[in-house]
Amino acid sequence: MVTPAGITVDAQQMTTVPGVYACGDVTTGNQIAFAVAGGAMAAMQAANAIFYDTLPAGARSPDSA
Ligand SMILES: Cc1cc2nc3c(=O)[nH]c(=O)nc-3n(C[C@H](O)[C@H](O)[C@H](O)COP(=O)(O)OP(=O)(O)OC[C@H]3O[C@@H](n4cnc5c(N)ncnc54)[C@H](O)[C@@H]3O)c2cc1C
């Protein structure tokens, strides 16, 4: 969801689309530190989802079930 403040993300930087992450100025921050922190969180969560299959069931590929 894109609001006037930017793309909506949860505490793990995941957008309202499961498995899709966003960070930086397109979310809510306007400082470098927040962009870097959000990028680190998003990267870790995406890696966890890929390697440890933590994505919600609806976001997994049929092959990974
Ligand atoms: C004048 C100014 C001064 C600032 N001073 C400070 C400061 O002192 N301290 C501080 O913490 N923050 C400051 N900021 C804010 C800081 O620059 C941003 O918060 C930070 O750069 C956000 O990083 P980002 O990766 O989200 O976006 P960006 O750094 O804007 O990176 C986005 C990148 O995406 C690229 N891009 C855009 N559209 C596309 C497309 N369609 N396809 C491919 N690439 C695309 C752009 O070219 C850009 O390289 C300042 C900002 C400005 C404008």
The ligand as an SDF file (V2000), in Angstrom:
LIG
                    3D

 53 58  0  0  0  0  0  0  0  0999 V2000
   19.7790   17.8300   -0.3270 C   0  0  0  0  0  0  0  0  0  0  0  0
   19.6290   16.6520    0.6090 C   0  0  0  0  0  0  0  0  0  0  0  0
   20.3720   16.6270    1.7930 C   0  0  0  0  0  0  0  0  0  0  0  0
   20.2760   15.5650    2.6730 C   0  0  0  0  0  0  0  0  0  0  0  0
   21.0050   15.5510    3.8200 N   0  0  0  0  0  0  0  0  0  0  0  0
   20.9290   14.5160    4.6500 C   0  0  0  0  0  0  0  0  0  0  0  0
   21.7340   14.4830    5.8380 C   0  0  0  0  0  0  0  0  0  0  0  0
   22.5210   15.3730    6.1390 O   0  0  0  0  0  0  0  0  0  0  0  0
   21.6050   13.3850    6.6550 N   0  0  0  0  0  0  0  0  0  0  0  0
   20.7640   12.3710    6.3860 C   0  0  0  0  0  0  0  0  0  0  0  0
   20.6950   11.4140    7.1640 O   0  0  0  0  0  0  0  0  0  0  0  0
   19.9860   12.3970    5.2680 N   0  0  0  0  0  0  0  0  0  0  0  0
   20.0390   13.4380    4.4000 C   0  0  0  0  0  0  0  0  0  0  0  0
   19.2710   13.4530    3.2640 N   0  0  0  0  0  0  0  0  0  0  0  0
   18.3310   12.3430    3.0480 C   0  0  0  0  0  0  0  0  0  0  0  0
   19.0680   11.1370    2.4600 C   0  0  0  0  0  0  0  0  0  0  0  0
   19.7820   11.5330    1.3010 O   0  0  0  0  0  0  0  0  0  0  0  0
   18.0160   10.0660    2.1010 C   0  0  0  0  0  0  0  0  0  0  0  0
   17.2320    9.7730    3.2440 O   0  0  0  0  0  0  0  0  0  0  0  0
   18.6780    8.7720    1.6290 C   0  0  0  0  0  0  0  0  0  0  0  0
   19.5550    9.0490    0.5550 O   0  0  0  0  0  0  0  0  0  0  0  0
   17.5990    7.7870    1.1830 C   0  0  0  0  0  0  0  0  0  0  0  0
   18.2200    6.6840    0.5740 O   0  0  0  0  0  0  0  0  0  0  0  0
   17.3810    5.8040   -0.4420 P   0  0  0  0  0  0  0  0  0  0  0  0
   18.2970    4.6640   -0.7900 O   0  0  0  0  0  0  0  0  0  0  0  0
   16.0490    5.4910    0.1260 O   0  0  0  0  0  0  0  0  0  0  0  0
   17.1040    6.7310   -1.6880 O   0  0  0  0  0  0  0  0  0  0  0  0
   18.1590    7.4070   -2.7220 P   0  0  0  0  0  0  0  0  0  0  0  0
   19.4780    7.6850   -2.0550 O   0  0  0  0  0  0  0  0  0  0  0  0
   17.3990    8.5770   -3.2970 O   0  0  0  0  0  0  0  0  0  0  0  0
   18.3790    6.2990   -3.7820 O   0  0  0  0  0  0  0  0  0  0  0  0
   17.3910    5.9530   -4.7240 C   0  0  0  0  0  0  0  0  0  0  0  0
   18.1050    5.5470   -6.0160 C   0  0  0  0  0  0  0  0  0  0  0  0
   17.1380    4.9710   -6.8950 O   0  0  0  0  0  0  0  0  0  0  0  0
   17.4280    5.4450   -8.1830 C   0  0  0  0  0  0  0  0  0  0  0  0
   16.1860    5.3250   -8.9670 N   0  0  0  0  0  0  0  0  0  0  0  0
   15.0820    6.1010   -8.9470 C   0  0  0  0  0  0  0  0  0  0  0  0
   14.1670    5.6580   -9.7990 N   0  0  0  0  0  0  0  0  0  0  0  0
   14.6940    4.5680  -10.3850 C   0  0  0  0  0  0  0  0  0  0  0  0
   14.2180    3.6870  -11.3760 C   0  0  0  0  0  0  0  0  0  0  0  0
   13.0020    3.7920  -11.9200 N   0  0  0  0  0  0  0  0  0  0  0  0
   15.0160    2.6740  -11.7480 N   0  0  0  0  0  0  0  0  0  0  0  0
   16.2380    2.5080  -11.1830 C   0  0  0  0  0  0  0  0  0  0  0  0
   16.7510    3.3280  -10.2440 N   0  0  0  0  0  0  0  0  0  0  0  0
   15.9770    4.3480   -9.8620 C   0  0  0  0  0  0  0  0  0  0  0  0
   17.8810    6.8790   -7.9930 C   0  0  0  0  0  0  0  0  0  0  0  0
   18.6560    7.3100   -9.0940 O   0  0  0  0  0  0  0  0  0  0  0  0
   18.7390    6.7300   -6.7360 C   0  0  0  0  0  0  0  0  0  0  0  0
   20.0880    6.4080   -7.0320 O   0  0  0  0  0  0  0  0  0  0  0  0
   19.3640   14.5070    2.3730 C   0  0  0  0  0  0  0  0  0  0  0  0
   18.6320   14.5480    1.1820 C   0  0  0  0  0  0  0  0  0  0  0  0
   18.7570   15.5910    0.3200 C   0  0  0  0  0  0  0  0  0  0  0  0
   17.9450   15.6170   -0.9750 C   0  0  0  0  0  0  0  0  0  0  0  0
  1  2  1  0
  2  3  1  0
  2 52  2  0
  3  4  2  0
  4  5  1  0
  4 50  1  0
  5  6  2  0
  6  7  1  0
  6 13  1  0
  7  8  2  0
  7  9  1  0
  9 10  1  0
 10 11  2  0
 10 12  1  0
 12 13  2  0
 13 14  1  0
 14 15  1  0
 14 50  1  0
 15 16  1  0
 16 17  1  0
 16 18  1  0
 18 19  1  0
 18 20  1  0
 20 21  1  0
 20 22  1  0
 22 23  1  0
 23 24  1  0
 24 25  2  0
 24 26  1  0
 24 27  1  0
 27 28  1  0
 28 29  2  0
 28 30  1  0
 28 31  1  0
 31 32  1  0
 32 33  1  0
 33 34  1  0
 33 48  1  0
 34 35  1  0
 35 36  1  0
 35 46  1  0
 36 37  1  0
 36 45  1  0
 37 38  2  0
 38 39  1  0
 39 40  1  0
 39 45  2  0
 40 41  1  0
 40 42  2  0
 42 43  1  0
 43 44  2  0
 44 45  1  0
 46 47  1  0
 46 48  1  0
 48 49  1  0
 50 51  2  0
 51 52  1  0
 52 53  1  0
M  END
$$$$
